[in-house]
Amino acid sequence: MNLPKLKWTFKMKRVEDILIDDSVLYIFNLRVDELTDEKDVEGMQNFIATFDNFTPVFEDDFGEAKFLYMLGNAYSLLNVPQLKEWFSPDLNKVIIHFKKALNLLKKRNIDDISQITLESQISTNLGNYLSQQGRFMCAKKFWQRSISLNNQPIAHTAMYQSELYVAECLNNDESKAHYHYYLAYQSLLNRLELPNDSSLFNDSYLIFDDEQTNHFKKWFEEAFDENAFEQLYHHYDEENLTEADIEYLAWCNDNCLFIDELEIDELRCALYPDSLTLPTMTCKLNLTLSHHEELVYHANFDEIKSDFCYARHLIFTALNTENNEQSSFNSTFKKLDDMTYSIDNIKAQNLKSAFKILYSLFDKIAYFINHFYDLNEIEKDKKINFESLFKKLNSKNGWQPHQKLSESKNHFLHALFYILKDVRDIIGHESVSDWLNPELAKIYEIRNFIEHRSFKIIDSLYEDLVSANSVQQIEVNRLIKEKKQYSNECKALFPEIRQHKGTEKHQELVEQKNKLDKKIADIDNMLYEKEKRSKHTLMMTEKDFITQLMILAELIRNSIIYLAFSINYEEQNKPKNDEDFVWEREVPTK
């Protein structure tokens, strides 16, 4: 729809609260659309600045979600990843506003047409922004969510463009590149079946009557037979697998946990579904290197994959273990019954071990990158972890990007930095990790409690019993009230103590104050002990812990894929020297 030109002037005094209802949001959205269409960055900055003049309040969570979605779209114009430094804190703003909005809709939990439409729009735009950050794997699930909600046309276009881009990146694997072209073609056909209405969908010009799109469609249809894509991988022989093996592979596929950027159903039948590998690497001949040293990076990548696969299998095994199943490994002592209904058999240990292994892979990936890109001296290896990888070591000016990465154009490497911010907070950057399941303990906090403190997985059946602390809270409130009363009584004694100084009454008043001080100290000790012991152990229900564990597994799996793509990017962009003699060797496999 063509909107009339609007002249906007905001002159308002600072006030406490202003109600943002649907009519106000409609006007705000018109303004954002207008400024976006005109690419008016300064105008958008001024528009966003007006919200510093008041505190917006909303009729309900749905209204606030629409407001946050509007702001996320506004920040998208100001913070285009390709136009910003990859480490800019401003790039957090879009992600945070979209995730806040989605969280509000999740809490509302009403599947009416308005909520479905809004969630689909937010998920599409969040996916688009993640894709601009190089996070094509993370983006895919949001586009798929949009399509599942209401067959969002723009999400189909985004999938089409993403598959095209990934195909162009895979010059080292022609069969996979062709399959990505096939997926792009399928997404394009899906979009072509939906309305061509530029007033509703801003992607129409990219699909309908677009020369480049028409050229791709014609090229694909002439170059390929769709039937050729019915099977990409060699399939396993069912006779060589047990029923449990087949169930495990199906579970991995259903949860998108194979180390393969192709999330296709055929992977459940593939002989080698974790097929992603590093590309061949070009380097100068060095006769000092032994055979295994020449292959050290490929071997390290295999090790990372093996650790992930082991953790993945531990999760599957644990999910198929009953909470009350007896385990022999810790049957050698009598266990305490502390009424937490915690799971203490092999299931809990497998889940916690999987969590620790997965989290440790962040640091292994960091170590790999540090050596491959030659970021720091060998003497600094002990200082390298996922959190320190991207920053300048020993910087005295707060968080500063690593000098060898600050000008990097490798957006797959940047994608790993953004995953870091999903897991850990970075000084000087607004927290993104707060909005990765904000109602649950953060992933890095869980890891710290498992590794260094005390952690328990609680049987979800007894969640209400464990969390029921109303009696204790009543006692805490009583003590706080008593402490306040004793403190007031102490304050009231001060004038009398000064007034009766040098008299017998003075000593009596001092003793009275000392007794009050002791009562206050006793209450402080009890409250301190309560706080210390209540924070000693992190307890999570089995359901909540598995939720965070599966998110961690997804982040690690995507990180491994981004690592491989980042190496491939470097190999593709190495300067070519036609005068050099190149000796090609295949990477050997067992």
MIDO-248613 format. One record per residue (C-alpha): x, y, z; residue in one letter. Coordinates in Angstrom, 3 decimals. Example, Ala and Ser with C-alpha at 12.3 -4.5 7.8 and 13.67 -1.06 7.14 Angstrom:
2
REC     east    north       up residu
REC   12.300   -4.500    7.800      a
REC   13.670   -1.060    7.140      s
% end
This chain:
590
REC     east    north       up residu
REC    0.000    0.000    0.000      m
REC    1.289    3.471   -0.862      n
REC    1.260    5.692    2.204      l
REC    1.052    9.486    2.100      p
REC    4.177   11.366    3.067      k
REC    4.001   12.190    6.724      l
REC    5.870   14.912    8.505      k
REC    6.692   13.914   12.068      w
REC    7.524   16.267   14.887      t
REC    7.846   15.012   18.448      f
REC    7.701   17.636   21.137      k
REC    6.782   16.252   24.496      m
REC    7.685   16.920   28.047      k
REC    9.181   14.159   30.132      r
REC    6.381   12.220   31.781      v
REC    6.257    9.036   33.781      e
REC    3.997    6.743   31.765      d
REC    2.229    6.792   28.406      i
REC   -0.199    4.091   27.332      l
REC    0.757    2.534   24.005      i
REC   -2.455    1.103   22.553      d
REC   -3.217   -0.322   19.112      d
REC   -3.938    3.070   17.557      s
REC   -0.576    4.472   18.733      v
REC    1.251    1.333   17.585      l
REC   -0.355    1.641   14.169      y
REC    1.069    5.145   13.789      i
REC    4.483    4.042   15.050      f
REC    4.574    1.153   12.567      n
REC    3.669    3.480    9.710      l
REC    6.599    5.667   10.654      r
REC    9.034    2.757   10.872      v
REC    7.880    1.451    7.481      d
REC    8.251    4.900    5.933      e
REC   11.753    5.475    7.309      l
REC   12.823    1.960    6.329      t
REC   11.572    2.375    2.767      d
REC   13.483    5.668    2.512      e
REC   16.547    4.195    4.284      k
REC   16.472    7.315    6.464      d
REC   18.965    6.355    9.185      v
REC   19.023    9.784   10.837      e
REC   15.242    9.952   10.878      g
REC   15.059    6.492   12.483      m
REC   17.600    7.515   15.136      q
REC   15.479   10.540   15.988      n
REC   12.318    8.425   16.038      f
REC   13.817    5.867   18.438      i
REC   15.211    8.671   20.623      a
REC   11.675    9.898   21.338      t
REC   11.078    6.807   23.478      f
REC   13.638    8.119   25.965      d
REC   11.142   10.851   26.862      n
REC    8.579    8.572   28.472      f
REC    7.953    5.135   29.908      t
REC    5.671    3.104   27.636      p
REC    2.987    1.030   29.334      v
REC    0.742   -1.511   27.667      f
REC   -2.684   -3.014   28.059      e
REC   -1.273   -6.548   27.997      d
REC    1.726   -8.671   26.995      d
REC    0.500   -8.836   23.413      f
REC    0.618   -5.056   23.089      g
REC    4.139   -4.963   24.519      e
REC    5.240   -7.741   22.133      a
REC    3.987   -5.680   19.165      k
REC    5.874   -2.650   20.479      f
REC    9.115   -4.620   20.865      l
REC    8.689   -6.059   17.364      y
REC    8.302   -2.532   16.017      m
REC   11.476   -1.422   17.814      l
REC   13.355   -4.477   16.555      g
REC   12.419   -3.537   13.002      n
REC   13.502    0.057   13.645      a
REC   16.896   -1.030   14.971      y
REC   17.302   -3.317   11.932      s
REC   17.740   -0.233    9.743      l
REC   20.324    1.291   12.103      l
REC   22.312   -1.868   12.709      n
REC   22.835   -3.721    9.450      v
REC   25.501   -6.382   10.195      p
REC   27.236   -5.887    6.847      q
REC   27.619   -2.159    7.553      l
REC   28.728   -2.456   11.185      k
REC   31.851   -3.831   12.791      e
REC   31.069   -7.450   13.658      w
REC   31.855   -6.823   17.339      f
REC   29.615   -3.742   17.667      s
REC   27.391   -3.901   20.793      p
REC   24.634   -2.269   18.741      d
REC   24.094   -5.534   16.859      l
REC   22.570   -6.945   20.045      n
REC   19.610   -4.582   19.969      k
REC   17.652   -6.219   17.154      v
REC   18.125   -9.732   18.563      i
REC   17.165   -8.674   22.086      i
REC   13.975   -6.865   21.056      h
REC   12.782   -9.741   18.863      f
REC   13.574  -12.338   21.544      k
REC   11.842  -10.287   24.228      k
REC    8.781  -10.107   22.016      a
REC    8.784  -13.858   21.378      l
REC    9.164  -14.527   25.093      n
REC    6.092  -12.403   25.870      l
REC    4.073  -14.335   23.295      l
REC    5.311  -17.601   24.776      k
REC    4.111  -16.554   28.228      k
REC    0.751  -15.456   26.804      r
REC    0.315  -18.893   25.216      n
REC   -2.823  -18.063   23.230      i
REC   -2.991  -19.483   19.724      d
REC   -5.381  -16.996   18.161      d
REC   -4.866  -15.646   14.654      i
REC   -3.355  -12.388   15.928      s
REC   -0.714  -14.167   17.991      q
REC    0.088  -16.624   15.192      i
REC    0.521  -13.780   12.711      t
REC    2.729  -11.724   15.031      l
REC    4.902  -14.672   16.051      e
REC    5.351  -15.602   12.397      s
REC    6.432  -12.049   11.515      q
REC    8.869  -11.830   14.432      i
REC   10.355  -15.260   13.723      s
REC   10.825  -14.395   10.048      t
REC   12.582  -11.109   10.773      n
REC   14.694  -12.642   13.544      l
REC   15.757  -15.392   11.142      g
REC   16.616  -12.787    8.511      n
REC   18.791  -10.866   10.961      y
REC   20.572  -13.994   12.216      l
REC   21.264  -14.914    8.602      s
REC   22.853  -11.500    8.018      q
REC   25.172  -12.305   10.936      q
REC   26.325  -15.484    9.192      g
REC   24.173  -17.709   11.425      r
REC   22.333  -19.497    8.627      f
REC   21.800  -22.636   10.732      m
REC   20.340  -20.686   13.656      c
REC   18.144  -18.683   11.268      a
REC   16.684  -21.761    9.621      k
REC   14.648  -22.870   12.632      k
REC   12.940  -19.469   12.893      f
REC   11.998  -19.502    9.202      w
REC   10.708  -23.044    9.581      q
REC    8.683  -21.937   12.582      r
REC    7.126  -19.111   10.543      s
REC    6.232  -21.493    7.743      i
REC    4.681  -23.972   10.178      s
REC    2.597  -21.206   11.789      l
REC    0.982  -19.620    8.716      n
REC    3.072  -20.531    5.669      n
REC    4.795  -17.137    5.813      q
REC    5.748  -16.182    2.204      p
REC    8.780  -14.086    3.227      i
REC   10.202  -17.058    5.135      a
REC   10.101  -19.130    1.939      h
REC   12.026  -16.371    0.157      t
REC   14.571  -16.239    2.979      a
REC   15.056  -20.018    2.773      m
REC   15.496  -19.751   -0.993      y
REC   18.174  -17.068   -0.691      q
REC   19.947  -18.841    2.176      s
REC   20.173  -22.166    0.309      e
REC   21.550  -20.376   -2.736      l
REC   24.223  -18.740   -0.621      y
REC   25.229  -21.964    1.142      v
REC   25.481  -23.726   -2.223      a
REC   27.909  -21.055   -3.439      e
REC   30.054  -21.653   -0.345      c
REC   30.430  -25.375   -1.035      l
REC   32.834  -25.408   -3.933      n
REC   34.615  -28.325   -2.230      n
REC   31.535  -30.592   -2.308      d
REC   29.694  -30.481   -5.630      e
REC   27.011  -33.045   -4.734      s
REC   26.040  -31.140   -1.617      k
REC   26.107  -27.807   -3.437      a
REC   23.702  -29.240   -6.001      h
REC   21.410  -30.460   -3.232      y
REC   21.329  -26.956   -1.739      h
REC   20.358  -25.645   -5.179      y
REC   17.569  -28.222   -5.139      y
REC   16.374  -26.996   -1.732      l
REC   16.553  -23.397   -2.986      a
REC   14.454  -24.389   -5.986      y
REC   11.864  -26.061   -3.751      q
REC   11.611  -22.958   -1.557      s
REC   11.253  -20.796   -4.651      l
REC    8.386  -22.959   -5.948      l
REC    6.692  -22.743   -2.550      n
REC    6.922  -18.958   -2.671      r
REC    5.652  -18.752   -6.250      l
REC    2.490  -20.562   -5.187      e
REC    1.717  -17.775   -2.675      l
REC    0.303  -14.301   -3.431      p
REC    2.301  -11.705   -5.349      n
REC    1.184   -8.692   -3.324      d
REC    3.871   -6.083   -2.700      s
REC    1.586   -4.183   -0.317      s
REC    1.603   -7.191    2.028      l
REC    4.930   -8.864    1.322      f
REC    8.108   -6.872    0.726      n
REC    9.813   -9.823   -0.964      d
REC    7.655   -9.851   -4.098      s
REC   10.168   -7.909   -6.166      y
REC   12.800  -10.576   -5.385      l
REC   10.640  -13.431   -6.655      i
REC    8.137  -12.350   -9.268      f
REC    9.432  -10.875  -12.519      d
REC   12.981  -10.802  -11.122      d
REC   15.558  -11.512  -13.815      e
REC   18.049  -13.229  -11.511      q
REC   15.380  -15.455   -9.952      t
REC   13.945  -16.385  -13.326      n
REC   17.434  -17.188  -14.568      h
REC   18.096  -19.508  -11.613      f
REC   14.748  -21.270  -12.058      k
REC   15.356  -21.810  -15.764      k
REC   18.966  -22.927  -15.201      w
REC   17.998  -25.459  -12.517      f
REC   15.165  -26.934  -14.540      e
REC   17.449  -27.365  -17.548      e
REC   20.459  -28.665  -15.621      a
REC   18.856  -31.097  -13.171      f
REC   16.227  -33.781  -12.920      d
REC   14.404  -33.561   -9.586      e
REC   14.307  -37.346   -9.373      n
REC   18.105  -37.303   -9.065      a
REC   17.720  -35.816   -5.582      f
REC   15.642  -38.640   -4.152      e
REC   18.802  -40.075   -2.579      q
REC   21.979  -38.144   -1.763      l
REC   23.701  -40.444    0.726      y
REC   24.649  -44.091    0.825      h
REC   22.153  -45.787    3.142      h
REC   22.962  -48.203    5.931      y
REC   21.945  -51.840    5.785      d
REC   19.250  -52.409    8.406      e
REC   20.553  -55.923    8.971      e
REC   23.771  -54.442   10.378      n
REC   21.961  -52.278   12.950      l
REC   19.952  -53.102   16.035      t
REC   16.503  -51.678   16.646      e
REC   18.045  -49.361   19.257      a
REC   20.574  -48.086   16.702      d
REC   17.818  -47.256   14.225      i
REC   15.800  -45.539   16.959      e
REC   18.866  -43.507   17.949      y
REC   19.492  -42.318   14.375      l
REC   15.832  -41.356   13.994      a
REC   15.989  -39.385   17.267      w
REC   19.119  -37.538   16.098      c
REC   17.389  -36.632   12.857      n
REC   14.156  -35.515   14.538      d
REC   16.156  -33.210   16.812      n
REC   18.444  -31.893   14.041      c
REC   21.564  -33.130   15.836      l
REC   23.516  -34.576   12.937      f
REC   26.691  -32.686   12.035      i
REC   25.468  -31.822    8.579      d
REC   24.108  -28.490    7.406      e
REC   21.501  -30.368    5.365      l
REC   18.564  -30.952    7.675      e
REC   16.790  -33.464    5.471      i
REC   14.828  -36.521    6.478      d
REC   17.113  -38.832    4.490      e
REC   19.851  -38.360    7.105      l
REC   18.120  -40.883    9.380      r
REC   18.918  -43.543    6.768      c
REC   22.403  -42.340    5.827      a
REC   25.408  -44.551    6.454      l
REC   27.453  -41.504    7.525      y
REC   24.943  -38.827    8.611      p
REC   27.616  -36.755   10.421      d
REC   29.259  -36.184    7.071      s
REC   30.462  -32.596    7.364      l
REC   34.235  -32.405    7.000      t
REC   36.900  -29.768    6.635      l
REC   37.986  -28.851    3.129      p
REC   41.418  -29.740    1.825      t
REC   43.916  -27.140    2.976      m
REC   46.576  -25.414    0.917      t
REC   49.939  -24.907    2.603      c
REC   53.599  -24.742    1.752      k
REC   55.544  -27.982    1.720      l
REC   57.204  -28.443    5.106      n
REC   59.442  -31.513    5.407      l
REC   59.728  -31.077    9.170      t
REC   56.093  -32.179    9.614      l
REC   55.240  -35.797   10.266      s
REC   52.191  -37.347    8.601      h
REC   49.915  -36.837   11.606      h
REC   51.164  -33.255   12.055      e
REC   50.197  -32.469    8.470      e
REC   46.683  -33.668    9.274      l
REC   46.458  -32.180   12.768      v
REC   43.545  -29.842   12.005      y
REC   41.487  -32.508   10.283      h
REC   42.197  -34.864   13.179      a
REC   41.232  -32.199   15.707      n
REC   37.964  -31.616   13.851      f
REC   37.255  -35.359   13.976      d
REC   37.958  -35.307   17.710      e
REC   35.470  -32.457   18.204      i
REC   32.883  -34.383   16.202      k
REC   33.517  -37.560   18.219      s
REC   33.087  -35.735   21.522      d
REC   29.833  -34.235   20.282      f
REC   28.577  -37.618   19.076      c
REC   29.414  -39.193   22.441      y
REC   27.553  -36.460   24.339      a
REC   24.628  -36.816   21.945      r
REC   24.483  -40.563   22.587      h
REC   24.624  -39.998   26.345      l
REC   21.545  -37.780   26.086      i
REC   19.664  -40.380   24.048      f
REC   20.637  -43.134   26.498      t
REC   19.545  -41.000   29.461      a
REC   16.189  -40.159   27.906      l
REC   15.538  -43.882   27.583      n
REC   16.414  -44.591   31.226      t
REC   13.730  -44.569   33.947      e
REC   14.160  -42.122   36.810      n
REC   13.948  -44.888   39.400      n
REC   16.164  -47.392   37.594      e
REC   18.825  -48.739   39.943      q
REC   22.455  -48.242   38.981      s
REC   25.350  -50.360   40.185      s
REC   28.015  -47.642   39.922      f
REC   26.843  -45.876   43.105      n
REC   25.160  -48.761   44.926      s
REC   28.182  -49.072   47.193      t
REC   26.891  -46.628   49.820      f
REC   23.628  -45.600   51.440      k
REC   22.264  -42.426   49.929      k
REC   20.883  -39.484   51.832      l
REC   17.196  -38.704   51.579      d
REC   17.067  -34.895   51.687      d
REC   13.500  -34.709   50.348      m
REC   14.581  -33.062   47.083      t
REC   13.448  -36.086   45.038      y
REC   16.601  -35.785   42.970      s
REC   17.519  -38.339   40.318      i
REC   20.832  -39.929   41.319      d
REC   21.168  -42.923   39.021      n
REC   23.048  -43.373   35.749      i
REC   20.449  -41.250   33.969      k
REC   21.388  -38.109   35.922      a
REC   25.104  -38.783   35.495      q
REC   24.727  -39.274   31.748      n
REC   22.785  -36.029   31.409      l
REC   25.312  -34.060   33.457      k
REC   28.262  -35.662   31.665      s
REC   26.717  -34.784   28.304      a
REC   26.320  -31.177   29.452      f
REC   29.949  -30.949   30.576      k
REC   31.282  -32.499   27.371      i
REC   29.197  -30.222   25.170      l
REC   30.174  -27.075   27.042      y
REC   33.853  -28.042   26.907      s
REC   33.629  -28.135   23.106      l
REC   33.331  -24.345   23.044      f
REC   36.899  -24.161   24.354      d
REC   38.108  -26.882   21.985      k
REC   36.697  -24.930   19.054      i
REC   38.415  -21.802   20.382      a
REC   41.740  -23.647   20.669      y
REC   41.362  -24.917   17.086      f
REC   40.632  -21.422   15.753      i
REC   43.465  -19.862   17.749      n
REC   46.019  -22.200   16.151      h
REC   44.555  -22.358   12.661      f
REC   44.341  -18.579   12.327      y
REC   47.587  -18.093   14.274      d
REC   45.945  -15.537   16.570      l
REC   48.313  -15.693   19.553      n
REC   51.748  -16.939   20.470      e
REC   52.003  -20.591   21.494      i
REC   52.995  -19.447   25.000      e
REC   49.482  -18.024   25.454      k
REC   47.670  -21.294   24.750      d
REC   46.655  -21.625   28.403      k
REC   44.788  -18.321   28.194      k
REC   42.687  -19.376   25.231      i
REC   39.045  -20.272   25.727      n
REC   35.827  -19.491   23.933      f
REC   35.313  -16.308   25.920      e
REC   38.848  -14.939   25.386      s
REC   39.219  -16.009   21.747      l
REC   37.699  -12.960   20.099      f
REC   39.185  -10.309   22.343      k
REC   42.555   -8.695   22.729      k
REC   44.310  -10.520   25.549      l
REC   45.366   -8.400   28.533      n
REC   43.576   -5.320   27.199      s
REC   43.573   -2.470   29.738      k
REC   40.748   -0.636   27.960      n
REC   37.899   -3.071   28.537      g
REC   36.737   -5.489   25.861      w
REC   38.613   -4.896   22.621      q
REC   38.456   -7.138   19.516      p
REC   41.498   -9.241   18.733      h
REC   43.729   -7.238   16.422      q
REC   43.943  -10.097   13.892      k
REC   40.163  -10.480   13.785      l
REC   38.983   -6.865   13.938      s
REC   39.034   -6.485   10.135      e
REC   37.900  -10.044    9.389      s
REC   35.224  -10.495    6.725      k
REC   34.683  -14.155    7.621      n
REC   31.058  -14.003    8.761      h
REC   31.046  -17.689    9.740      f
REC   33.740  -16.827   12.265      l
REC   31.592  -13.921   13.411      h
REC   28.686  -16.360   13.823      a
REC   30.714  -18.127   16.517      l
REC   31.153  -14.806   18.318      f
REC   27.386  -14.287   18.304      y
REC   26.891  -17.801   19.710      i
REC   29.316  -16.849   22.485      l
REC   26.985  -13.955   23.329      k
REC   24.055  -16.393   23.462      d
REC   25.890  -18.249   26.218      v
REC   28.008  -15.660   28.042      r
REC   27.680  -11.948   28.750      d
REC   30.397   -9.676   27.386      i
REC   31.523   -6.572   29.251      i
REC   30.131   -3.463   27.600      g
REC   27.511   -5.405   25.629      h
REC   23.835   -5.639   26.567      e
REC   23.053   -9.194   27.627      s
REC   21.730  -11.490   24.909      v
REC   21.998  -14.604   27.100      s
REC   19.261  -13.216   29.359      d
REC   16.781  -13.969   26.575      w
REC   17.778  -17.554   25.811      l
REC   14.953  -19.108   27.839      n
REC   14.914  -16.262   30.418      p
REC   12.756  -18.196   32.883      e
REC   15.472  -20.860   33.304      l
REC   18.990  -20.806   34.714      a
REC   21.579  -19.653   32.180      k
REC   23.642  -22.301   30.421      i
REC   26.973  -21.048   31.782      y
REC   25.517  -20.909   35.340      e
REC   24.397  -24.532   35.042      i
REC   27.857  -25.480   33.843      r
REC   29.504  -23.733   36.820      n
REC   27.265  -25.524   39.315      f
REC   27.825  -28.929   37.672      i
REC   31.611  -28.492   37.412      e
REC   32.446  -26.558   40.561      h
REC   29.536  -26.486   43.008      r
REC   26.458  -28.630   43.575      s
REC   23.760  -29.511   41.079      f
REC   20.670  -31.721   41.260      k
REC   18.174  -32.877   38.671      i
REC   14.741  -33.109   40.252      i
REC   12.070  -35.560   39.180      d
REC    9.454  -33.346   37.519      s
REC    6.667  -35.258   39.286      l
REC    7.762  -33.718   42.597      y
REC    8.461  -30.190   41.364      e
REC    5.689  -28.627   43.460      d
REC    6.853  -30.370   46.621      l
REC   10.459  -29.225   46.217      v
REC    9.561  -25.649   45.331      s
REC    7.006  -25.368   48.143      a
REC    8.788  -23.200   50.729      n
REC    5.889  -21.120   52.012      s
REC    6.485  -22.170   55.623      v
REC   10.156  -21.196   55.469      q
REC    9.315  -17.937   53.713      q
REC    6.850  -17.062   56.463      i
REC    9.651  -17.561   58.993      e
REC   12.045  -15.451   56.895      v
REC    9.460  -12.657   56.710      n
REC    8.895  -12.895   60.468      r
REC   12.618  -12.558   61.151      l
REC   12.938   -9.575   58.801      i
REC   10.009   -7.925   60.553      k
REC   11.523   -8.625   63.983      e
REC   14.894   -7.252   62.880      k
REC   13.251   -4.039   61.740      k
REC   11.424   -3.752   65.052      q
REC   14.631   -4.324   67.070      y
REC   16.491   -1.797   64.912      s
REC   13.811    0.825   65.581      n
REC   13.970    0.081   69.303      e
REC   17.752    0.534   69.180      c
REC   17.412    3.887   67.453      k
REC   14.882    4.980   70.067      a
REC   17.380    4.153   72.860      l
REC   20.168    6.409   71.540      f
REC   18.684    9.714   72.834      p
REC   17.946    8.165   76.230      e
REC   21.456    6.722   76.510      i
REC   22.950   10.141   75.828      r
REC   20.481   11.797   78.214      q
REC   21.263    9.461   81.114      h
REC   25.009    9.342   80.645      k
REC   26.758    9.039   84.021      g
REC   23.704    7.651   85.813      t
REC   22.654    4.163   86.870      e
REC   19.931    4.306   84.213      k
REC   22.652    4.698   81.552      h
REC   24.128    1.252   82.242      q
REC   20.676   -0.319   82.194      e
REC   19.920    1.272   78.819      l
REC   23.280    0.160   77.390      v
REC   22.590   -3.420   78.462      e
REC   19.144   -3.201   76.901      q
REC   20.701   -1.984   73.622      k
REC   23.308   -4.775   73.721      n
REC   20.554   -7.366   74.032      k
REC   18.796   -5.846   71.041      l
REC   22.059   -5.840   69.085      d
REC   22.542   -9.523   69.892      k
REC   19.021  -10.327   68.726      k
REC   19.706   -8.468   65.473      i
REC   23.018  -10.311   65.042      a
REC   21.310  -13.656   65.669      d
REC   18.682  -12.854   63.031      i
REC   21.409  -11.745   60.587      d
REC   23.238  -15.035   61.155      n
REC   20.085  -17.064   60.510      m
REC   19.226  -15.098   57.368      l
REC   22.828  -15.380   56.148      y
REC   22.795  -19.130   56.744      e
REC   19.484  -19.363   54.882      k
REC   20.882  -17.432   51.909      e
REC   24.152  -19.395   51.862      k
REC   22.530  -22.812   52.009      r
REC   19.699  -21.951   49.618      s
REC   22.291  -20.906   47.015      k
REC   24.617  -23.833   47.675      h
REC   22.896  -26.166   45.207      t
REC   21.242  -25.388   41.906      l
REC   18.187  -27.585   41.482      m
REC   16.411  -27.935   38.148      m
REC   13.577  -30.181   37.139      t
REC   14.426  -32.879   34.641      e
REC   12.248  -31.134   32.033      k
REC   13.928  -27.726   32.454      d
REC   17.427  -29.158   32.481      f
REC   16.826  -31.197   29.326      i
REC   15.433  -28.061   27.655      t
REC   18.684  -26.185   28.304      q
REC   20.786  -29.251   27.474      l
REC   19.139  -29.610   24.055      m
REC   19.640  -25.898   23.353      i
REC   23.321  -26.301   24.256      l
REC   23.572  -29.339   21.952      a
REC   22.018  -27.299   19.134      e
REC   24.427  -24.400   19.700      l
REC   27.446  -26.708   19.722      i
REC   26.294  -28.560   16.627      r
REC   25.812  -25.251   14.812      n
REC   29.195  -24.039   16.068      s
REC   30.912  -27.101   14.584      i
REC   29.201  -26.383   11.254      i
REC   30.198  -22.695   11.374      y
REC   33.771  -23.746   12.170      l
REC   33.913  -25.930    9.057      a
REC   32.383  -23.198    6.909      f
REC   34.791  -20.596    8.298      s
REC   37.766  -22.783    7.305      i
REC   36.242  -23.310    3.872      n
REC   35.803  -19.535    3.536      y
REC   39.489  -19.000    4.314      e
REC   40.561  -21.621    1.799      e
REC   38.362  -20.112   -0.902      q
REC   39.786  -16.650   -0.302      n
REC   43.464  -17.503   -0.127      k
REC   45.425  -15.530   -2.746      p
REC   46.188  -17.606   -5.808      k
REC   49.705  -17.768   -7.223      n
REC   49.826  -19.352  -10.670      d
REC   53.601  -19.715  -10.497      e
REC   53.441  -22.118   -7.534      d
REC   53.401  -25.837   -8.093      f
REC   50.381  -27.337   -6.276      v
REC   50.459  -30.965   -5.211      w
REC   46.976  -32.177   -4.359      e
REC   46.407  -35.025   -1.920      r
REC   43.134  -36.427   -0.640      e
REC   42.575  -36.490    3.097      v
REC   42.954  -40.174    4.016      p
REC   40.168  -41.988    5.845      t
REC   39.964  -45.351    7.557      k
% end
